[in-house]
Amino acid sequence: MMSIESLIDTYGYLAVLIGTFLEGETILVLAGFAAHRGYLNLNGVILAAFAGSLCGDQLFFFLGRWHSRAVLNKHPSWQRQIDRVQTWMEKYRTPFILIFRFLYGLRSVAPFGIGMSRVSSGKFLLLNAIGAMVWACAVGAGGLLFGNALETIIGDVKHYETHAFAMIIIIGILVWITYFFIRKKQRSRMF
């Protein structure tokens, strides 16, 4: 059986890349904590998170640009979020593109909705790259700071690091489940 250190050493950056391609906050906080523990390099974590986030958002942008009808036919529940994205885009186009990944619940749908708008591919790529870098730095550093704070509170984190990793995962899952049930409840009220 592989130790936590060898798992992180072997798959850490790849996990960050894939995790941030899909959604990412929990995996990035975990990676920041792993960087605090010395298992990963924070610059590598930020670079992997930047690349994953940028590529995932570009994919969703082009899905919205070229296949919006087909995707919305498969996922009609997205329409409400797309409407919110389009409202924000009308009022705050550039700032919204820069910060959408910080808005929980809109992270995956926002680039899709932006792709449906008149924003040029080049402008989206530039603003998306800036937003992805800011997000990767902020959330990755947040995980590192979490490790620092934990060490300040309990001292030697080595004895508790497995618990800390588990706690971060559990919190991430709880946030996702809570969000999922809130959305489900909102959708049931619509019908």
Order of alpha helices (4+ residues) and beta strands (2+ residues): alpha-alpha-alpha-alpha-alpha-alpha-alpha
